[in-house]
Amino acid sequence: MKLGQGSATWARRGLLAVVLLGAAIIPGRATSQAARHCAGYTCKAAGSILWTKRLPGSWVVQNGVGGTVPGTGQAYAASAGTLAVLGYGTTVTGYQARTGRRAWHTALAGFPPGSAIVSVRAWPAAVAVGVSVPAGSAGQVREEVILTAAGRQLRSFPAAEYGGAVRADRASTVIIGRGAVTSYANSTGRVLWRRSTGNLAQTWLVSGPYLYLAQTAGGSVSSAPVTALRRIDLLDGAQRVIRPARDTFEGTLTAIAGGVILFSGGNGLSAYDSENGLLRWHRAGAVPELVDSGRQLAYIESGTGLVALNLRTNRTQGRHIPPVSAGLFAIRDGVGLGLDQGILGAAWGYNMASRRVVWSSAGLPWPHFFADLTGLGGSVSSGSVVTLLTICPSAGAPARGGSAACRQPELAAVRY
């Protein structure tokens, strides 16, 4: 999925990431710092470091917000239920979310050299791993590999480049593929239902039991005008088409919450009714940074900070939120997740209503946050209290360009 404001949002966070609880430090010499774990009743508190586990392979520390990343390629993480998952290269590792004990390790089978994991999404009973596979003159294609919660590889299904699994359980998986959304039986691969979408790339979102697909008249995902939304029930495939009162929806599909569908673009932020497609309100120049679906609030740029916007009424709520908000990477139930940079960093929770930090973790040296704009993968999940970060307690001297080899790469689980 592509979000229209995504690249601008992350660029802004990269440039303005705020160090609230300590000075930002880049790798300048060999360092060593162990993250302190919680014990007993303190493990129930937000910000507790539940566990850390040593990571295999070669990892490096990058300056600024880059953090701890693989020496080659990318890493992806997700958590759901009692499971936490990390994937990179063509291997996937599952951990017990509460304790960090390694539950399984799977090397994905049947993929040629040059294949690489490009997404990890988890549900309580299944894991979906997107793999980019070389396809000769056609470039790369995507396959979605379905694993059980015990790490057993079941089968793979063809997927769209920006698609993949949007729902999975023990029995079935729903895949956004090239030209269709399809529900497959995991045991046999049999098609349970299929809804054609055409061959164009689609912008999409999942909200509750529904998949929303932006239907375009032609062109690229981000630029083509949206002429209709398809709402597909992820359980039975029932489909409904939502059309705008005028010719097109204004902007790019951005979020859905509280019966409101948000589109954002160069002309600002537009909210449409999720039942009939009628324009409920438009706010010129508004740029959404975070959307708290549970509280039906969008946080939009206002000077150097943010303001909270009620999605149903188009009214701003509360006072101006100071520039610390530029360093937030996620939001849940009114509390944003922030990360400090450097060897003395921390994760911290910022209450958007009270405008104050309400919790902070122990030191997390050079943390890297696994973000997934689909909302399905990534290290913050609505169905899990575990947030996954890669950290580097011990780094060597920096090489040319500022990066340094990580001598002790670790996966850390923080309660959020």
Helices and strands as residue ranges (DSSP letters): H 6-16, E 31-32, G 40-44, E 49-54, E 59-62, G 64-66, E 67-70, E 75-80, E 83-88, E 91-96, E 102-107, E 116-123, E 126-134, G 136-138, E 140-148, E 153-159, E 164-168, E 172-176, E 180-185, E 191-196, E 204-207, E 210-216, E 226-233, E 239-242, E 252-257, E 260-265, E 268-273, E 279-283, E 288-292, G 293-295, E 297-302, E 305-310, E 316-321, G 323-327, E 328-332, E 335-339, E 347-351, E 356-360, E 368-369, E 386-391, E 394-398, E 404-406, E 410-415
